[in-house]
Amino acid sequence: LPDVYIILASSSDCSIQAFQYSEKPVWGIQFHPEIEIDEARELLQRMVDKGVPTADLFRRVLASPARDSGRIKTIVDNFLAATRRR
């Protein structure tokens, strides 16, 4: 990101998971808590059907049972707390 952004969250899988534009109250977050399991499966199946480069990965995901780590509430709460502090 350009220097005007502050990285708020990252992981070994995603170097920028949340960020803030340092000069304005603008934030971004990289995940989709709004999607339901059935919707996610439909989206992944459409991508497989289109033959996207990651289709093999999506096929493996579709073949596995859905899992909810329960972490989304913590992630959203922490993100909202960070936006209030800035």
C-alpha positions as CSV (number, residue, x, y, z in Angstrom):
1,L,0.0,0.0,0.0
2,P,1.1,3.6,-0.5
3,D,2.5,5.4,2.6
4,V,-0.9,7.2,3.2
5,Y,-2.3,3.8,4.4
6,I,-1.8,2.2,7.8
7,I,-2.0,-1.6,7.9
8,L,-4.2,-2.6,10.9
9,A,-4.2,-6.4,10.4
10,S,-2.2,-9.0,8.5
11,S,-1.4,-12.7,8.6
12,S,0.9,-15.2,7.0
13,D,-1.8,-15.9,4.4
14,C,-2.7,-12.2,3.7
15,S,-0.3,-9.4,4.2
16,I,-3.1,-6.8,4.3
17,Q,-6.3,-7.9,6.0
18,A,-7.4,-4.5,7.3
19,F,-6.1,-0.9,6.7
20,Q,-6.9,2.7,7.3
21,Y,-6.4,5.7,5.0
22,S,-4.3,7.8,7.4
23,E,-5.7,11.2,6.3
24,K,-9.4,10.4,6.5
25,P,-11.8,8.2,8.4
26,V,-11.7,5.5,5.7
27,W,-11.0,1.8,6.5
28,G,-10.9,-1.4,4.5
29,I,-11.1,-5.0,5.5
30,Q,-10.4,-8.1,3.4
31,F,-13.0,-10.8,4.1
32,H,-16.7,-11.3,3.6
33,P,-18.6,-11.9,6.9
34,E,-21.9,-11.1,5.1
35,I,-21.9,-14.3,3.0
36,E,-23.8,-17.3,4.1
37,I,-22.5,-20.9,3.7
38,D,-25.0,-21.7,0.9
39,E,-24.2,-18.4,-0.9
40,A,-20.5,-19.1,-0.6
41,R,-20.9,-22.6,-2.0
42,E,-22.9,-21.3,-5.0
43,L,-20.2,-18.6,-5.6
44,L,-17.4,-21.2,-5.5
45,Q,-19.4,-23.5,-7.8
46,R,-19.9,-20.7,-10.4
47,M,-16.2,-20.1,-10.3
48,V,-15.4,-23.8,-10.8
49,D,-17.9,-23.8,-13.7
50,K,-16.1,-20.9,-15.3
51,G,-12.8,-22.7,-15.1
52,V,-11.0,-20.1,-13.0
53,P,-7.3,-20.9,-12.2
54,T,-8.2,-21.8,-8.6
55,A,-11.0,-24.3,-9.6
56,D,-9.1,-27.3,-8.1
57,L,-8.9,-25.6,-4.7
58,F,-12.5,-24.6,-4.9
59,R,-13.5,-28.2,-5.7
60,R,-11.7,-29.4,-2.6
61,V,-13.4,-26.7,-0.5
62,L,-16.8,-27.7,-1.9
63,A,-16.2,-31.3,-1.1
64,S,-15.4,-30.6,2.5
65,P,-17.9,-29.9,5.3
66,A,-18.6,-26.2,6.1
67,R,-16.7,-25.0,9.2
68,D,-17.2,-21.9,11.3
69,S,-14.2,-21.0,13.5
70,G,-16.3,-18.6,15.4
71,R,-13.6,-16.0,14.9
72,I,-15.6,-13.6,12.8
73,K,-17.3,-11.8,15.7
74,T,-13.8,-11.2,17.3
75,I,-12.4,-9.9,14.0
76,V,-15.3,-7.5,13.4
77,D,-15.3,-6.3,17.0
78,N,-11.5,-5.7,16.9
79,F,-11.8,-3.9,13.5
80,L,-14.6,-1.7,14.8
81,A,-12.7,-0.9,18.0
82,A,-9.6,0.1,15.9
83,T,-11.7,2.4,13.7
84,R,-13.1,4.1,16.8
85,R,-9.6,4.8,18.3
86,R,-8.3,6.5,15.2
